[in-house]
Amino acid sequence: MFILILLPLSSKGKIMEIFERQDQESNRNYCLFLTYLQMNGSRSLSRLAAASGKSESHCRALSAQWNWCDRAKAYDNEQSKLQLEAIKAAHLAEIAAHRDRSKLIAQQQLDAGHRFLTLALERLNSMTSDDLADLTGCEIASAMKAVSVMSGQAMTAMGQSLTIGELLNAIKQTNPDLLT
């Protein structure tokens, strides 16, 4: 089964929207239709007649002749589609910005972990053998755990979209002493 859909064409062969000015429709009648369109949810031919100074019967005749109700519905549908597309685009832009922020936070965490390791290595290199002997296994393990937690959280943030608050909460849950 095939369905044939006929699209309105202008005299120049261009596909036209039903709410655009139709062939043979005068400028005056089209302007009246545009006034009707701009009434949005409160559209009525009697209100149009009052606003335009035309008789209601004249407005009804034009509405019937030029199919204003269907054209207005098509216009409203098109406006709804455009609004939805704009909302979608804004939402996608917000998601992209959120991910960029998360990546930046993750990179900052990786950098902090690297600085911590560098400082720890410098400190170890500057220590005498007596100082090294005084280090406990617990102190070394604690420092290594802090670096591991920071790296793990950074990698998680790279793959996920976390807000700063969510990321800080995750770090606090994993190692509460790290942020104090």
Residue frames relative to the residue before (quaternion, step in Angstrom):
aa qw qx qy qz dx dy dz
M 1.0000 0.0000 0.0000 0.0000 0.00 0.00 0.00
F 0.1258 -0.7833 0.6071 0.0450 3.57 -0.92 0.95
I 0.1894 -0.7502 0.6224 0.1183 3.52 -1.12 0.74
L 0.2313 -0.7692 0.5841 0.1172 3.54 -0.81 1.01
I 0.1104 -0.7803 0.6144 0.0380 3.56 -0.77 1.08
L 0.1861 -0.7803 0.5902 0.0901 3.53 -0.75 1.06
L 0.1843 -0.7725 0.6013 0.0884 3.53 -0.79 1.06
P 0.4956 -0.6552 0.4648 0.3303 3.59 -0.93 0.79
L 0.1640 -0.7785 0.6011 0.0753 3.56 -0.99 0.89
S 0.4361 -0.6534 0.5411 0.3002 3.53 -1.11 0.63
S 0.6835 -0.4669 0.3462 0.4416 3.56 -1.26 0.11
K 0.6622 0.4811 -0.2989 0.4906 3.59 1.25 -0.37
G 0.5770 -0.6264 0.3623 0.3788 3.61 1.25 0.15
K 0.4964 0.6514 -0.4258 0.3846 3.60 1.29 0.13
I 0.4498 -0.6517 0.5269 0.3088 3.60 -1.00 0.83
M 0.0865 -0.8172 0.5695 0.0200 3.55 -0.78 0.99
E 0.5180 -0.6072 0.5030 0.3317 3.51 -1.20 0.59
I 0.5832 -0.6152 0.4060 0.3415 3.53 -1.08 0.75
F 0.6933 0.4720 -0.2900 0.4610 3.60 1.11 -0.57
E 0.5122 0.6106 -0.4360 0.4181 3.60 1.26 0.00
R 0.6645 -0.4794 0.3698 0.4380 3.55 -1.27 0.27
Q 0.3405 -0.7611 0.5280 0.1614 3.54 -0.82 1.08
D 0.6009 -0.5266 0.4410 0.4088 3.55 -1.23 0.47
Q 0.8173 0.2238 -0.2176 0.4843 3.53 -1.06 0.86
E 0.5520 0.5848 -0.4114 0.4290 3.63 1.25 -0.07
S 0.3961 -0.7364 0.4921 0.2421 3.59 -0.68 1.04
N 0.6463 -0.5103 0.3990 0.4034 3.55 -1.28 0.41
R 0.6456 0.5359 -0.3191 0.4406 3.57 0.94 -0.91
N 0.6856 0.4701 -0.2863 0.4764 3.59 0.90 -0.93
Y 0.6467 0.5124 -0.3222 0.4642 3.59 1.01 -0.77
C 0.6317 0.5205 -0.3322 0.4687 3.61 1.00 -0.76
L 0.6296 0.5132 -0.3292 0.4815 3.57 1.05 -0.72
F 0.6294 0.5187 -0.3248 0.4788 3.60 1.04 -0.77
L 0.6463 0.5151 -0.3220 0.4618 3.61 0.96 -0.82
T 0.6120 0.5264 -0.3444 0.4793 3.58 1.06 -0.71
Y 0.6318 0.5252 -0.3134 0.4762 3.57 1.03 -0.86
L 0.6464 0.5263 -0.3207 0.4499 3.61 0.94 -0.88
Q 0.7112 0.4867 -0.2660 0.4319 3.56 0.88 -0.93
M 0.5171 0.6209 -0.4217 0.4115 3.57 1.26 0.01
N 0.2514 -0.8198 0.4774 0.1919 3.59 1.36 -0.24
G 0.8644 -0.0743 0.0624 0.4934 3.59 -0.86 -0.98
S 0.7158 0.4243 -0.2569 0.4916 3.59 1.17 -0.36
R 0.2477 0.7939 -0.5186 0.1984 3.57 1.11 0.65
S 0.2290 0.7299 -0.6319 0.1246 3.52 -1.06 0.84
L 0.5419 -0.6350 0.4440 0.3255 3.52 -1.07 0.73
S 0.6267 0.5255 -0.3538 0.4538 3.61 1.04 -0.62
R 0.6412 0.4973 -0.3251 0.4857 3.62 1.02 -0.73
L 0.6268 0.5301 -0.3306 0.4656 3.58 1.06 -0.79
A 0.6366 0.5279 -0.3235 0.4598 3.57 0.95 -0.89
A 0.6751 0.4903 -0.2957 0.4651 3.58 0.88 -0.93
A 0.6917 0.4855 -0.2834 0.4533 3.59 0.93 -0.86
S 0.7590 0.4030 -0.2041 0.4689 3.59 1.01 -0.78
G 0.4465 -0.6893 0.4582 0.3400 3.58 1.20 -0.37
K 0.5221 0.6035 -0.4192 0.4329 3.59 1.28 0.24
S 0.5477 -0.5924 0.4556 0.3762 3.56 -1.19 0.33
E 0.5952 -0.5761 0.4208 0.3698 3.54 -1.18 0.57
S 0.6392 0.5247 -0.3381 0.4492 3.60 1.01 -0.75
H 0.6162 0.5296 -0.3434 0.4710 3.59 1.09 -0.68
C 0.6584 0.5017 -0.3029 0.4723 3.58 0.95 -0.88
R 0.6407 0.5177 -0.3274 0.4630 3.61 1.00 -0.78
A 0.6501 0.5163 -0.3189 0.4574 3.57 0.97 -0.84
L 0.6616 0.4890 -0.3078 0.4780 3.59 0.94 -0.84
S 0.6299 0.5419 -0.3310 0.4472 3.57 1.00 -0.83
A 0.6783 0.4733 -0.2885 0.4823 3.57 0.93 -0.87
Q 0.6692 0.5174 -0.3027 0.4390 3.57 0.88 -0.95
W 0.8056 0.2825 -0.1225 0.5061 3.58 0.89 -0.95
N 0.4728 -0.7325 0.4142 0.2615 3.55 1.25 0.47
W 0.0798 0.8636 -0.4945 0.0572 3.58 0.99 0.87
C 0.6343 0.5495 -0.3550 0.4119 3.63 0.91 -0.81
D 0.6940 0.4530 -0.2796 0.4848 3.59 0.82 -0.94
R 0.6416 0.5174 -0.3267 0.4626 3.57 1.00 -0.76
A 0.6463 0.5075 -0.3182 0.4727 3.60 1.01 -0.78
K 0.6328 0.5162 -0.3336 0.4710 3.61 1.00 -0.77
A 0.6488 0.5080 -0.3159 0.4703 3.59 0.96 -0.86
Y 0.6354 0.5223 -0.3212 0.4694 3.57 1.02 -0.81
D 0.6598 0.5065 -0.3050 0.4637 3.59 0.90 -0.94
N 0.6433 0.5162 -0.3196 0.4666 3.59 0.98 -0.83
E 0.6510 0.5117 -0.3106 0.4669 3.58 0.95 -0.85
Q 0.6551 0.5046 -0.3134 0.4669 3.58 0.97 -0.86
S 0.6306 0.5244 -0.3288 0.4682 3.59 1.05 -0.76
K 0.6391 0.5185 -0.3228 0.4674 3.58 0.98 -0.84
L 0.6630 0.5060 -0.3060 0.4590 3.59 0.92 -0.89
Q 0.6468 0.5078 -0.3187 0.4714 3.58 1.00 -0.81
L 0.6502 0.5128 -0.3138 0.4645 3.57 0.96 -0.87
E 0.6446 0.5133 -0.3184 0.4686 3.59 0.98 -0.82
A 0.6478 0.5094 -0.3181 0.4687 3.59 1.00 -0.79
I 0.6414 0.5109 -0.3197 0.4748 3.60 1.00 -0.81
K 0.6455 0.5180 -0.3162 0.4637 3.58 0.97 -0.88
A 0.6610 0.5077 -0.3073 0.4593 3.58 0.90 -0.93
A 0.6559 0.4995 -0.3131 0.4714 3.59 0.95 -0.83
H 0.6456 0.5190 -0.3153 0.4630 3.57 1.01 -0.82
L 0.6612 0.4975 -0.3065 0.4704 3.59 0.94 -0.85
A 0.6365 0.5142 -0.3250 0.4742 3.58 1.04 -0.74
E 0.6324 0.5242 -0.3214 0.4711 3.58 1.06 -0.78
I 0.6426 0.5123 -0.3190 0.4721 3.59 0.97 -0.83
A 0.6571 0.5069 -0.3138 0.4614 3.58 0.92 -0.89
A 0.6538 0.5006 -0.3152 0.4718 3.60 0.95 -0.82
H 0.6304 0.5362 -0.3240 0.4583 3.57 1.03 -0.80
R 0.6656 0.4911 -0.2997 0.4754 3.57 0.93 -0.88
D 0.6264 0.5312 -0.3405 0.4578 3.58 1.00 -0.75
R 0.6433 0.5100 -0.3216 0.4719 3.57 1.00 -0.84
S 0.6476 0.5230 -0.3174 0.4543 3.58 0.97 -0.87
K 0.6500 0.5053 -0.3191 0.4694 3.57 0.97 -0.81
L 0.6343 0.5277 -0.3279 0.4601 3.57 1.00 -0.79
I 0.6442 0.5087 -0.3161 0.4757 3.58 0.95 -0.87
A 0.6504 0.5171 -0.3166 0.4575 3.57 0.91 -0.91
Q 0.6565 0.5001 -0.3161 0.4679 3.58 0.94 -0.85
Q 0.6371 0.5216 -0.3288 0.4625 3.57 1.00 -0.78
Q 0.6398 0.5121 -0.3252 0.4719 3.57 1.05 -0.73
L 0.6412 0.5126 -0.3273 0.4679 3.57 0.95 -0.82
D 0.6446 0.5159 -0.3147 0.4683 3.56 1.01 -0.84
A 0.6440 0.5123 -0.3223 0.4679 3.60 0.98 -0.84
G 0.6420 0.5194 -0.3189 0.4652 3.58 0.99 -0.82
H 0.6470 0.5140 -0.3108 0.4697 3.55 1.00 -0.82
R 0.6477 0.5078 -0.3187 0.4702 3.59 0.97 -0.85
F 0.6324 0.5354 -0.3293 0.4527 3.56 1.02 -0.84
L 0.6679 0.4943 -0.2980 0.4698 3.56 0.91 -0.92
T 0.6368 0.5290 -0.3240 0.4579 3.58 0.99 -0.82
L 0.6706 0.4849 -0.2954 0.4775 3.58 0.91 -0.91
A 0.6423 0.5187 -0.3267 0.4601 3.57 0.97 -0.83
L 0.6582 0.5025 -0.3089 0.4679 3.57 0.97 -0.87
E 0.6346 0.5169 -0.3260 0.4731 3.61 0.99 -0.81
R 0.6520 0.5126 -0.3103 0.4647 3.57 0.97 -0.86
L 0.6580 0.5013 -0.3135 0.4663 3.58 0.95 -0.88
N 0.6636 0.5110 -0.3051 0.4532 3.59 0.97 -0.84
S 0.6969 0.4658 -0.2787 0.4687 3.59 1.08 -0.62
M 0.5679 0.6195 -0.3802 0.3862 3.58 1.23 -0.24
T 0.4397 -0.6546 0.5473 0.2803 3.52 -1.19 0.64
S 0.6678 -0.4923 0.3598 0.4268 3.55 -1.23 0.24
D 0.6164 0.5326 -0.3531 0.4601 3.61 1.11 -0.60
D 0.6366 0.5222 -0.3238 0.4661 3.59 1.05 -0.84
L 0.6532 0.5174 -0.3093 0.4583 3.56 0.98 -0.87
A 0.6453 0.5259 -0.3218 0.4510 3.58 1.02 -0.77
D 0.6507 0.5295 -0.3108 0.4468 3.58 1.16 -0.61
L 0.5495 0.6077 -0.4073 0.4035 3.63 1.21 -0.37
T 0.2988 -0.7431 0.5696 0.1845 3.51 -0.97 0.85
G 0.6246 -0.5342 0.4172 0.3879 3.53 -1.24 0.44
C 0.6127 0.5623 -0.3361 0.4420 3.57 1.12 -0.70
E 0.6511 0.5086 -0.3182 0.4650 3.61 0.98 -0.82
I 0.6584 0.4965 -0.3061 0.4757 3.57 0.95 -0.85
A 0.6615 0.5081 -0.3035 0.4606 3.59 0.92 -0.92
S 0.6365 0.5362 -0.3217 0.4516 3.59 1.03 -0.82
A 0.6565 0.4995 -0.3064 0.4750 3.59 0.95 -0.87
M 0.6679 0.4965 -0.3037 0.4639 3.59 0.92 -0.87
K 0.6312 0.5314 -0.3317 0.4575 3.58 1.05 -0.76
A 0.6282 0.5389 -0.3346 0.4506 3.59 0.99 -0.82
V 0.6600 0.4890 -0.3055 0.4816 3.59 0.94 -0.87
S 0.6495 0.5269 -0.3147 0.4490 3.57 0.94 -0.86
V 0.6554 0.5050 -0.3099 0.4684 3.57 0.94 -0.89
M 0.6582 0.5070 -0.3173 0.4573 3.58 0.88 -0.90
S 0.6686 0.4939 -0.3032 0.4659 3.59 0.90 -0.86
G 0.6565 0.5193 -0.3099 0.4508 3.57 0.95 -0.88
Q 0.6656 0.4884 -0.3018 0.4768 3.57 0.94 -0.87
A 0.6320 0.5325 -0.3328 0.4542 3.59 1.00 -0.76
M 0.6765 0.4850 -0.2985 0.4669 3.57 0.90 -0.88
T 0.6171 0.5324 -0.3401 0.4691 3.57 1.07 -0.72
A 0.6689 0.5058 -0.3021 0.4533 3.57 0.92 -0.91
M 0.5971 0.5629 -0.3653 0.4395 3.58 1.09 -0.62
G 0.7546 0.4041 -0.2127 0.4711 3.57 0.96 -0.83
Q 0.7529 0.3189 -0.1855 0.5450 3.55 1.21 -0.27
S 0.4392 -0.6633 0.5380 0.2786 3.49 -1.31 0.30
L 0.1057 0.8051 -0.5728 0.1121 3.57 -0.13 1.25
T 0.4169 -0.6510 0.5604 0.2973 3.53 -1.15 0.61
I 0.6737 -0.4776 0.3555 0.4377 3.56 -1.24 0.28
G 0.6568 0.5222 -0.3089 0.4478 3.58 0.93 -0.89
E 0.6578 0.4996 -0.3079 0.4721 3.58 0.95 -0.84
L 0.6518 0.5122 -0.3140 0.4628 3.55 0.99 -0.82
L 0.6542 0.5022 -0.3128 0.4711 3.59 0.93 -0.84
N 0.6342 0.5223 -0.3271 0.4668 3.59 1.02 -0.78
A 0.6405 0.5215 -0.3273 0.4589 3.59 0.97 -0.83
I 0.6533 0.4993 -0.3157 0.4736 3.57 0.97 -0.82
K 0.6472 0.5234 -0.3196 0.4528 3.60 0.94 -0.88
Q 0.6559 0.5089 -0.3164 0.4590 3.59 1.00 -0.80
T 0.6928 0.4810 -0.2771 0.4604 3.57 0.98 -0.83
N 0.7938 -0.0413 0.0806 0.6014 3.57 0.93 -0.94
P 0.2269 -0.8292 0.4949 0.1266 3.60 0.14 1.26
D 0.6613 0.5258 -0.3175 0.4306 3.62 1.04 -0.66
L 0.5356 0.6703 -0.3960 0.3272 3.59 1.18 -0.46
L 0.7738 0.3553 -0.1861 0.4902 3.61 0.93 -0.82
T 0.5619 0.6111 -0.4010 0.3874 3.61 1.18 0.14
